[in-house]
Amino acid sequence: MSIPTVNSLRANHRKLDRRRGDAAHVISAMSRGASLHLTFTRRGSDFMLSNGIRVTPEVALLVVNDVRVVSVNDGLFPTTPQTWRYVEP
């Protein structure tokens, strides 16, 4: 384990800030009526907003863990939701 340098810490914080900003944009789109969908493709799982914008898995994880976003529970099994919607707090 190495000691993090100032530059590596800055780069890590910039990456986290980008993800948080992207999650804020996705939640903003969801507050205007879009929903987040999980689909499965040949290359793996994909997250997309209902307006066609692709969401990275890291950002989608931040979004689905937000208290304003709830699952619709429309998956094949009850514990595996595939759609999330924004609700007013």
The 8 nearest C-alpha neighbors of each residue, nearest first, counted from 0:
[[1, 2, 3, 4, 7, 8, 5, 11],
 [0, 2, 3, 4, 7, 8, 5, 6],
 [1, 3, 4, 0, 7, 5, 8, 6],
 [4, 2, 7, 1, 8, 5, 6, 0],
 [5, 3, 7, 6, 8, 2, 9, 1],
 [4, 6, 8, 7, 9, 3, 10, 2],
 [5, 7, 9, 4, 8, 10, 3, 11],
 [8, 6, 10, 4, 9, 5, 3, 11],
 [7, 9, 11, 5, 6, 10, 12, 4],
 [10, 8, 6, 12, 11, 7, 13, 5],
 [9, 11, 7, 13, 8, 12, 6, 14],
 [10, 12, 8, 14, 9, 13, 7, 15],
 [13, 11, 15, 9, 14, 10, 16, 8],
 [14, 12, 16, 10, 15, 11, 9, 17],
 [13, 15, 17, 11, 12, 16, 10, 18],
 [16, 14, 12, 18, 17, 13, 19, 11],
 [15, 17, 13, 19, 18, 14, 12, 20],
 [18, 16, 20, 14, 15, 19, 21, 13],
 [19, 17, 21, 15, 20, 16, 58, 22],
 [20, 18, 22, 16, 21, 17, 23, 15],
 [19, 21, 23, 17, 22, 18, 16, 24],
 [20, 22, 18, 24, 23, 19, 17, 25],
 [23, 21, 19, 25, 20, 24, 58, 62],
 [22, 24, 20, 26, 21, 25, 27, 19],
 [25, 23, 27, 21, 22, 26, 28, 20],
 [24, 26, 22, 28, 27, 23, 29, 21],
 [27, 25, 29, 23, 28, 24, 30, 22],
 [26, 28, 24, 30, 25, 29, 23, 31],
 [29, 27, 25, 31, 26, 30, 33, 24],
 [28, 30, 33, 26, 32, 31, 27, 85],
 [29, 31, 27, 28, 32, 85, 26, 33],
 [30, 32, 28, 29, 33, 27, 85, 26],
 [33, 31, 29, 30, 34, 28, 85, 84],
 [34, 32, 29, 49, 28, 31, 48, 50],
 [33, 35, 84, 49, 48, 29, 83, 36],
 [36, 34, 48, 83, 82, 47, 49, 84],
 [37, 35, 82, 47, 46, 81, 48, 38],
 [38, 36, 46, 81, 45, 82, 47, 44],
 [39, 37, 45, 44, 46, 36, 40, 81],
 [38, 40, 44, 43, 45, 37, 41, 42],
 [41, 39, 43, 42, 44, 38, 45, 37],
 [40, 42, 43, 39, 44, 45, 38, 37],
 [41, 43, 40, 44, 39, 45, 38, 46],
 [44, 42, 40, 41, 39, 45, 38, 46],
 [43, 45, 39, 38, 40, 37, 46, 42],
 [46, 44, 38, 37, 39, 47, 43, 40],
 [45, 47, 37, 54, 36, 53, 38, 55],
 [48, 46, 53, 36, 54, 52, 35, 51],
 [47, 49, 35, 52, 50, 51, 34, 36],
 [48, 50, 34, 33, 51, 35, 47, 36],
 [49, 51, 48, 52, 33, 47, 34, 28],
 [52, 50, 49, 48, 47, 53, 54, 33],
 [51, 53, 48, 47, 50, 54, 49, 46],
 [52, 54, 47, 46, 51, 48, 55, 45],
 [55, 53, 46, 47, 59, 52, 56, 58],
 [54, 56, 58, 57, 59, 46, 53, 45],
 [57, 55, 59, 58, 60, 54, 46, 45],
 [58, 56, 60, 59, 55, 61, 18, 54],
 [57, 59, 61, 60, 55, 22, 56, 18],
 [60, 58, 56, 62, 61, 57, 55, 63],
 [61, 59, 57, 58, 63, 62, 56, 64],
 [60, 62, 58, 64, 59, 63, 22, 65],
 [61, 63, 59, 65, 64, 60, 22, 58],
 [62, 64, 60, 65, 61, 68, 59, 83],
 [65, 63, 61, 62, 60, 66, 68, 59],
 [64, 66, 62, 63, 67, 68, 61, 69],
 [67, 65, 68, 64, 69, 88, 63, 86],
 [68, 66, 86, 65, 85, 88, 87, 69],
 [69, 67, 85, 84, 66, 65, 63, 86],
 [70, 68, 83, 84, 85, 71, 67, 86],
 [71, 69, 83, 72, 82, 80, 84, 68],
 [70, 72, 82, 73, 83, 80, 69, 84],
 [73, 71, 80, 70, 74, 77, 81, 79],
 [72, 74, 80, 71, 81, 82, 75, 77],
 [75, 73, 80, 81, 76, 79, 72, 77],
 [74, 76, 77, 73, 79, 80, 78, 81],
 [75, 77, 74, 79, 78, 80, 73, 72],
 [78, 76, 79, 72, 74, 75, 80, 73],
 [77, 79, 76, 80, 72, 74, 75, 73],
 [80, 78, 74, 76, 77, 81, 72, 75],
 [81, 79, 72, 74, 73, 82, 70, 78],
 [80, 82, 37, 74, 36, 73, 79, 72],
 [83, 81, 36, 71, 35, 80, 70, 37],
 [82, 84, 70, 35, 69, 71, 34, 68],
 [85, 83, 34, 68, 69, 70, 86, 35],
 [84, 86, 68, 29, 30, 67, 69, 87],
 [87, 85, 67, 68, 88, 84, 69, 30],
 [86, 88, 67, 85, 30, 68, 66, 84],
 [87, 67, 86, 66, 85, 68, 69, 65]]
